[in-house]
Amino acid sequence: MHLLIRRGLISLALAVGLTSCSSPRSPSTSTSPVLVAPGALASLPLLNEARTRSISAENLTGAKGRGGMAIPEPGEAKPAASARAADNLGQGWKVKPFLRINAGETVTLMDVDGPGVIQHIWMVEGLSRAHVLRFYWDGEATPSVEVPAPDFFAIGHEKFARVNSQAVIVNPANAMNCYWPMPFKRHARVTFTNEAAKDLELLAFQITYALETVPPQAGYFHAQWRRADTSRQNPYVILDGVKGQGRYIGTFLAWTQRRKGWFGEGEIKFFLDGDGPFPTICGTGTEDYFCGSYGFQEPYTTAYSGTTLPANADHEPPNYWSLYRWHLLDPICFERELKVTIQGLGWGDDGKYKLLSDDIASVAYWYQAEPHAPFPALPPLPERGLAK
């Protein structure tokens, strides 16, 4: 127990980290600490050497004793929202709670040295796919996370819906939260790009992290956004080209249904470590994968799965679905490579399966050992809009 306390506590998702996905040919004999969940009640009394830091517009470096130091600037040419509200109060009051991100601008939200682990991100940005998040670990040149901001937090189609899950929480009116543990050994950098033609006058955010030892076997957090029409790509590819050891931990789908009637007969498939045309893991239906049955009778949001928008497969299309499935207790472990697909398959009036021409956008979430393979190019902004 003393070793656990000294080396730090990261999270349940990391607690069952890459060591539990070790090759059967080379079982892990590491004496590195087994991490436990800091959020679990049993672990809360355990004291360790971690130092909590938090980055926001009021402390952009996260440095100790440097929060809330902004001084009012009444002459500021292009202020953020509410920037003038504290002009008569002065330093130490609520001078700079938000950032302004001008059209076409990229700002760095986090740029800190490790080792450490991001524990929580809260963000309010207006629910636009023109706002892109990118995360870089340990000085890498290409991002390990590249996702439009709302989709990263399981909000599809730029349409708000509550999410009440263990890894992601979305609250009214548009407050986005995630609790994915994101370890970094040397450095962490997070950027936010506004690709819209209009300035974003209010970006509110808080990134809370702990400076602490990260075990050598800890994987790095990755997330990737894709989109395709199933008339041109069926099965739809959620993820492909992943190289290295890792574990797949979650799927988010923003599905646009273009034909009236049930659309969720497609099977999800996980191709692992050299699988050929047939996968090692094959699902039995779309609602089955999202832990439902006999269609999506009503919206639900649970710890590990949900369908959050008030859609109905029998309404006139287009119907918009936001679907999430977190593999927190059942991660998909892979040793060398991973590909994930889902079929666009519905139910025809003749009682037979029917290939669909639906629009699917997705976010795949996984941990892996670096380096990661290059991501496909993020589709340009006109190709990220609401499907019809």
C-alpha positions in Angstrom: 0.0 0.0 0.0 2.9 2.4 0.7 4.1 1.9 -2.9 0.6 2.8 -4.2 0.6 6.0 -2.2 4.1 7.1 -3.2 3.6 6.5 -6.9 0.2 8.2 -7.2 -3.4 7.4 -8.1 -4.5 8.0 -11.7 -8.0 6.6 -12.5 -10.1 3.5 -12.9 -9.7 3.6 -16.7 -6.0 3.6 -16.4 -6.0 1.2 -13.5 -6.7 -1.6 -15.9 -4.1 -0.1 -18.2 -1.8 -1.7 -20.7 -0.5 -4.2 -18.2 -3.8 -6.1 -18.3 -3.5 -6.2 -22.1 -0.1 -7.8 -22.1 0.7 -10.4 -24.7 -0.2 -13.9 -23.7 3.3 -14.9 -24.9 4.9 -12.3 -22.6 2.9 -12.0 -19.5 3.7 -8.9 -17.5 6.0 -9.4 -14.5 6.4 -5.7 -13.9 6.8 -4.5 -10.3 5.4 -1.1 -11.3 2.5 0.1 -9.1 -1.0 -0.9 -9.9 -3.0 2.3 -10.2 -6.4 2.7 -8.5 -9.1 5.2 -9.0 -8.8 8.6 -7.2 -12.6 9.1 -7.6 -13.4 5.9 -5.9 -14.5 6.5 -2.3 -12.1 3.9 -1.0 -9.1 5.7 -2.4 -10.0 9.2 -1.3 -8.3 9.0 2.1 -5.0 7.8 0.6 -2.5 10.7 0.6 0.3 10.9 -2.0 2.8 13.2 -3.6 0.5 14.4 -6.4 0.2 18.2 -6.8 -3.1 19.5 -8.3 -3.0 22.3 -10.9 -5.7 23.8 -13.0 -5.6 25.9 -16.2 -8.3 28.5 -17.1 -8.5 31.9 -18.6 -7.7 33.1 -15.1 -4.4 31.1 -15.0 -3.2 30.1 -18.4 0.0 28.5 -17.2 -1.5 26.5 -14.2 1.4 27.8 -12.2 1.2 27.8 -8.4 0.0 31.0 -6.9 -0.7 32.7 -10.3 -4.4 32.5 -10.6 -6.7 35.6 -10.8 -3.9 38.0 -11.5 -5.4 39.7 -14.6 -5.7 43.5 -14.6 -8.7 45.2 -16.3 -7.9 46.7 -19.7 -10.7 49.2 -20.5 -9.0 50.1 -23.8 -8.8 46.5 -25.1 -9.7 46.5 -28.8 -11.4 43.1 -29.0 -12.3 41.9 -25.6 -13.8 38.6 -24.6 -17.4 38.5 -23.3 -17.9 40.2 -19.9 -14.4 41.7 -20.0 -15.5 45.1 -18.9 -17.7 43.8 -16.0 -14.8 44.1 -13.4 -13.3 47.4 -14.6 -14.4 49.1 -11.4 -13.3 46.2 -9.1 -9.7 45.7 -10.2 -7.2 42.9 -9.9 -8.2 39.9 -7.9 -11.8 40.0 -9.0 -13.5 38.3 -12.0 -11.4 40.1 -14.6 -10.7 37.4 -17.2 -13.0 34.4 -16.9 -13.2 33.8 -20.7 -11.0 33.8 -23.8 -11.9 35.4 -27.1 -10.8 33.3 -30.1 -10.9 35.3 -33.3 -11.9 33.8 -36.7 -9.1 31.6 -38.0 -7.1 31.8 -34.8 -5.5 28.9 -32.9 -4.8 29.4 -29.2 -2.9 27.1 -26.8 -5.0 26.2 -23.8 -2.4 24.0 -22.0 1.4 23.9 -22.4 2.9 22.2 -19.3 5.8 19.9 -18.4 5.2 16.5 -16.8 5.0 14.0 -15.6 1.3 14.3 -14.8 -2.2 13.3 -15.8 -5.2 15.4 -17.0 -8.1 14.5 -14.8 -11.0 16.7 -15.9 -11.9 19.1 -18.7 -14.8 21.5 -18.5 -15.7 23.6 -21.6 -18.3 25.9 -23.0 -17.8 27.0 -26.7 -21.2 27.2 -28.4 -21.4 23.7 -29.9 -19.7 24.2 -33.2 -17.8 21.8 -35.4 -15.7 24.8 -36.5 -14.0 24.6 -33.1 -11.3 21.9 -33.2 -9.5 20.4 -30.2 -6.0 19.0 -30.6 -3.8 17.3 -27.9 -0.1 16.6 -28.2 1.9 14.4 -25.8 5.6 14.6 -25.0 6.5 16.9 -27.8 5.0 14.9 -30.7 4.6 16.7 -34.0 1.2 15.4 -34.9 -1.8 15.3 -32.5 -3.0 12.3 -30.6 -6.4 13.9 -30.4 -8.0 15.8 -33.3 -11.8 16.2 -32.9 -14.4 19.0 -33.3 -15.1 20.1 -29.7 -18.8 19.1 -29.3 -18.2 15.6 -30.8 -15.3 15.1 -28.4 -17.8 15.4 -25.6 -20.4 13.1 -27.2 -22.6 15.9 -28.7 -23.5 15.1 -32.3 -24.9 17.2 -35.1 -24.2 20.4 -33.0 -27.4 19.6 -31.1 -27.3 19.7 -27.3 -28.4 16.7 -25.3 -27.7 15.8 -21.8 -25.1 13.1 -21.2 -24.8 11.5 -17.7 -22.0 8.9 -18.0 -18.9 8.0 -16.1 -16.4 9.4 -18.6 -18.4 12.3 -20.2 -21.0 14.6 -18.7 -23.0 17.3 -20.6 -25.2 19.6 -18.6 -27.6 22.4 -19.6 -27.3 24.7 -21.3 -24.1 23.5 -23.1 -21.6 22.6 -20.4 -19.2 19.9 -21.6 -17.2 17.7 -19.2 -14.9 14.8 -19.6 -13.0 12.6 -17.1 -10.9 10.5 -19.4 -7.5 10.2 -17.6 -4.8 11.5 -19.9 -1.2 10.8 -18.7 1.8 12.5 -20.1 5.4 11.8 -19.1 7.3 14.9 -20.4 4.9 17.4 -21.8 1.2 18.1 -22.6 -0.1 20.7 -25.1 -3.7 21.3 -25.9 -4.9 23.7 -28.7 -8.2 25.2 -29.7 -8.8 26.4 -33.3 -11.7 28.5 -34.4 -12.2 27.7 -38.1 -15.4 29.7 -38.3 -15.7 33.0 -40.2 -17.0 34.6 -37.0 -15.1 35.4 -33.8 -15.8 33.3 -30.7 -16.3 35.9 -28.0 -16.7 33.4 -25.2 -14.6 30.3 -24.6 -14.9 29.1 -21.0 -12.7 26.2 -19.9 -10.9 24.6 -17.0 -8.3 21.8 -17.4 -7.5 20.2 -14.1 -4.5 17.9 -13.8 -2.1 16.4 -11.3 1.6 16.5 -11.4 2.7 13.1 -10.4 4.7 10.0 -11.4 3.3 8.2 -14.5 4.2 4.5 -14.6 6.2 3.4 -17.7 3.4 1.1 -18.9 0.8 3.8 -19.1 -0.7 4.3 -22.5 -1.4 7.7 -24.1 -5.0 8.9 -24.7 -6.1 9.2 -28.4 -9.3 10.3 -30.1 -10.0 10.6 -33.8 -13.0 12.1 -35.8 -14.2 10.6 -39.1 -17.2 11.0 -41.3 -18.6 9.2 -44.4 -21.8 8.4 -46.3 -22.6 4.7 -46.2 -23.7 4.8 -49.8 -20.0 5.2 -50.6 -18.4 3.5 -47.5 -20.2 0.5 -46.1 -19.2 -0.9 -43.7 -18.4 2.5 -42.2 -14.8 2.7 -40.8 -14.7 4.1 -37.3 -11.0 3.5 -36.9 -8.2 2.0 -38.9 -4.4 2.1 -39.2 -3.7 1.9 -35.5 -0.2 0.4 -34.9 1.2 -0.6 -31.5 -0.1 -2.0 -28.3 -3.2 -0.5 -26.8 -6.8 -0.7 -25.7 -9.9 0.7 -27.3 -12.1 2.5 -24.8 -15.0 4.2 -26.5 -17.2 5.0 -29.5 -19.4 8.0 -30.3 -21.6 8.0 -33.4 -23.5 11.0 -34.8 -25.8 9.1 -37.1 -28.1 10.8 -39.6 -30.9 8.5 -40.7 -32.1 9.3 -44.2 -34.7 6.5 -44.6 -37.8 6.0 -42.5 -37.8 2.7 -40.6 -35.4 0.9 -38.4 -31.7 1.6 -39.3 -29.8 -0.3 -36.6 -29.3 -3.8 -37.8 -25.6 -3.3 -38.6 -22.9 -5.2 -36.8 -19.8 -3.6 -35.2 -16.6 -5.4 -35.8 -13.1 -5.2 -34.2 -10.2 -6.5 -36.3 -7.3 -7.3 -34.1 -3.6 -8.0 -34.7 -3.5 -9.2 -38.2 -7.2 -10.4 -38.7 -8.0 -10.9 -42.4 -11.5 -10.4 -43.8 -13.1 -11.7 -40.6 -12.8 -10.0 -37.2 -12.0 -11.5 -33.9 -14.9 -9.6 -32.2 -18.2 -9.3 -34.1 -21.4 -7.7 -32.7 -25.0 -8.6 -33.4 -26.7 -5.2 -34.1 -26.3 -1.5 -33.6 -28.6 -1.2 -30.6 -27.0 -4.3 -29.1 -23.6 -2.6 -29.2 -25.0 0.5 -27.5 -26.5 -1.8 -24.7 -30.1 -1.5 -25.9 -32.6 -4.0 -27.4 -35.4 -4.0 -29.9 -34.5 -0.6 -31.3 -34.0 2.6 -29.4 -37.4 3.0 -27.8 -36.5 6.2 -26.0 -33.5 8.3 -25.1 -31.3 7.1 -22.3 -28.0 8.1 -20.8 -26.2 5.7 -18.5 -22.7 5.2 -17.1 -21.5 3.3 -20.1 -23.9 3.8 -23.0 -26.6 6.0 -24.3 -28.7 7.4 -27.1 -29.3 11.0 -26.1 -31.3 12.9 -28.8 -35.1 12.6 -29.0 -35.1 10.7 -32.3 -37.6 8.2 -33.6 -36.7 5.8 -36.4 -40.3 5.9 -37.8 -40.4 9.7 -38.1 -39.9 11.4 -41.4 -36.1 11.7 -42.1 -33.7 13.1 -41.6 -33.5 11.8 -38.0 -30.5 12.6 -35.9 -29.0 10.1 -33.4 -26.2 10.7 -30.9 -24.9 7.3 -29.6 -22.1 6.6 -27.1 -20.6 3.4 -25.8 -17.7 3.5 -23.3 -15.6 0.3 -22.8 -14.5 1.3 -19.3 -14.9 -2.2 -17.7 -14.6 -4.1 -21.0 -11.8 -2.4 -23.0 -10.8 -4.0 -26.3 -7.1 -5.0 -25.9 -4.9 -5.2 -28.9 -1.2 -6.0 -29.2 -0.1 -4.7 -32.7 -3.0 -3.2 -34.7 -6.7 -2.4 -34.6 -9.5 -1.6 -37.1 -13.1 -0.9 -36.1 -16.1 -0.9 -38.5 -19.9 -0.8 -38.3 -22.4 -1.8 -41.0 -25.0 0.7 -42.3 -27.8 -1.9 -42.3 -31.6 -1.4 -41.8 -34.8 -3.4 -41.9 -36.7 -3.5 -45.2 -40.5 -3.6 -45.6 -40.0 -7.0 -47.2 -38.6 -8.5 -44.0 -35.0 -8.5 -45.3 -32.0 -6.4 -44.4 -31.4 -3.3 -46.5 -28.2 -1.4 -47.1 -28.5 2.2 -46.1 -27.4 5.6 -47.5 -27.0 7.3 -44.1 -24.4 9.8 -42.9 -22.2 8.8 -40.0 -19.7 10.9 -38.1 -17.7 9.2 -35.3 -15.2 9.6 -32.6 -13.0 6.7 -31.6 -11.3 6.8 -28.2 -8.3 4.6 -27.3 -5.0 4.4 -25.4 -1.8 3.2 -27.0 1.9 3.2 -26.7 3.5 6.0 -28.8 4.4 6.7 -31.5 1.0 6.6 -33.2 0.3 6.2 -36.9 -0.6 9.4 -38.8 -4.3 10.3 -38.7 -6.3 10.8 -41.9 -6.7 14.5 -42.7 -9.6 16.2 -40.8 -12.3 16.9 -43.3 -12.6 20.6 -44.1 -15.3 22.7 -42.4 -17.9 22.5 -45.2 -17.8 18.7 -44.9 -18.5 18.8 -41.2 -21.9 20.5 -41.3 -25.3 19.1 -40.5 -26.3 16.3 -42.8 -29.5 16.4 -44.7 
